Amino acid sequence: QVQLVESGGGLVQAGGSLRLSCAASGRTFSSYAMGWFRQAPGKEREFVAAISRSFGNTNYTDSVKGRFTISRDNAKNTVYLQMNSLKPEDTAVYYCGLKSYNRGSYTYTRGSEYDYWGQGTQVTVSS
């Protein structure tokens, strides 16, 4: 059983930055593909960013390209989401997901492909 714990959310003004972290339990973090999703009030959970198990391949939804960066530190069992130039429409609860069985260079953009989820962290961007 894997546990994911997100942190780093908060209230920030438009144009500001936040860095989200997601720490995973277990000893095989380097074998997992990881992703970030978000859910705004009244909306479905949507894909934000993903990173592959190997080669550091990344994928982003169009609305965050050039502003957000996903990265991972396997030594710390942690995946990060650096969010810059934040906009009010980025306001949501952000969740990290973990996919156990994966192809090394692939990134995964559908929530149904992930096996484990964190509890979420609230990001609020004021205008």
C-alpha positions as CSV (number, residue, x, y, z in Angstrom):
1,Q,0.0,0.0,0.0
2,V,1.3,3.4,-1.0
3,Q,0.5,6.6,0.7
4,L,0.8,10.0,-0.9
5,V,0.9,13.3,1.1
6,E,0.6,16.6,-0.7
7,S,1.8,19.9,0.8
8,G,2.5,23.5,-0.3
9,G,-0.9,24.8,-1.2
10,G,-2.2,28.1,0.0
11,L,-3.5,31.6,-0.9
12,V,-1.5,33.6,-3.4
13,Q,-2.2,36.7,-5.4
14,A,-2.4,36.5,-9.2
15,G,1.0,36.4,-10.7
16,G,2.5,34.8,-7.7
17,S,4.1,31.3,-7.3
18,L,3.7,28.2,-5.3
19,R,5.5,24.9,-5.2
20,L,3.5,21.8,-4.4
21,S,5.1,18.7,-3.0
22,C,3.9,15.1,-3.0
23,A,5.8,12.6,-0.8
24,A,5.2,8.9,-1.3
25,S,5.8,6.1,1.1
26,G,7.6,3.0,0.1
27,R,11.0,2.1,-1.3
28,T,10.2,1.9,-5.0
29,F,9.2,5.4,-5.9
30,S,11.6,5.5,-8.8
31,S,9.5,2.8,-10.5
32,Y,6.3,4.8,-10.6
33,A,4.9,7.3,-13.1
34,M,3.4,10.3,-11.4
35,G,0.9,13.0,-12.2
36,W,-0.8,16.1,-10.8
37,F,-4.5,16.8,-11.3
38,R,-6.8,19.5,-10.0
39,Q,-10.5,19.9,-9.2
40,A,-12.2,23.3,-9.0
41,P,-15.6,23.7,-7.3
42,G,-18.4,22.3,-9.4
43,K,-16.0,20.8,-12.0
44,E,-14.6,17.4,-12.7
45,R,-11.0,16.5,-11.8
46,E,-8.7,17.5,-14.7
47,F,-5.2,16.6,-15.7
48,V,-2.5,19.2,-15.0
49,A,1.0,17.6,-15.5
50,A,2.7,14.2,-15.6
51,I,6.2,12.8,-15.4
52,S,7.4,9.4,-16.6
53,R,9.2,6.9,-14.6
54,S,12.3,7.0,-16.8
55,F,14.0,9.7,-18.9
56,G,12.1,12.5,-17.1
57,N,9.5,12.9,-19.9
58,T,6.9,15.5,-19.0
59,N,3.4,16.4,-20.2
60,Y,1.2,19.4,-19.5
61,T,-2.3,20.5,-20.1
62,D,-2.3,23.5,-22.5
63,S,-3.5,26.0,-19.9
64,V,-0.4,25.6,-17.8
65,K,2.3,25.1,-20.4
66,G,5.1,27.6,-19.8
67,R,3.9,28.4,-16.3
68,F,4.0,25.1,-14.4
69,T,6.9,22.6,-14.1
70,I,6.7,19.0,-12.8
71,S,9.8,17.3,-11.5
72,R,10.7,14.4,-9.3
73,D,13.4,13.6,-6.7
74,N,13.6,9.8,-6.4
75,A,16.0,10.1,-3.5
76,K,13.4,11.9,-1.6
77,N,10.4,9.9,-2.9
78,T,8.8,13.2,-3.9
79,V,7.2,14.8,-6.9
80,Y,6.9,18.6,-7.2
81,L,4.8,21.0,-9.1
82,Q,6.3,24.5,-9.5
83,M,3.5,26.9,-10.4
84,N,4.4,30.4,-11.6
85,S,2.4,33.2,-13.0
86,L,-0.7,31.9,-11.2
87,K,-4.1,32.9,-12.4
88,P,-7.5,33.0,-10.5
89,E,-8.6,30.1,-12.8
90,D,-5.8,27.9,-11.3
91,T,-7.8,27.9,-8.1
92,A,-8.6,24.3,-7.2
93,V,-7.7,21.4,-5.0
94,Y,-4.6,19.8,-6.4
95,Y,-4.0,16.0,-6.2
96,C,-1.0,13.9,-7.0
97,G,-1.5,10.5,-8.4
98,L,0.8,7.4,-8.7
99,K,0.7,4.8,-11.4
100,S,2.3,1.5,-10.4
101,Y,2.6,-0.4,-13.6
102,N,3.8,1.8,-16.4
103,R,6.0,2.0,-19.4
104,G,9.2,3.8,-18.5
105,S,9.0,6.7,-21.0
106,Y,5.3,7.2,-20.9
107,T,3.3,9.9,-19.2
108,Y,-0.3,9.3,-18.2
109,T,-3.0,12.0,-18.6
110,R,-6.2,10.2,-17.5
111,G,-7.1,9.9,-13.9
112,S,-8.5,6.4,-14.3
113,E,-5.0,5.3,-15.1
114,Y,-3.7,6.1,-11.7
115,D,-3.7,3.6,-8.8
116,Y,-3.2,5.9,-5.7
117,W,-4.1,9.4,-4.8
118,G,-3.2,11.9,-2.1
119,Q,-5.7,13.8,0.0
120,G,-5.3,17.0,-2.0
121,T,-4.0,20.5,-1.2
122,Q,-6.0,23.7,-1.7
123,V,-4.6,26.4,-4.0
124,T,-6.4,29.7,-4.1
125,V,-5.4,32.5,-6.4
126,S,-6.9,35.9,-5.7
127,S,-7.3,38.5,-8.4
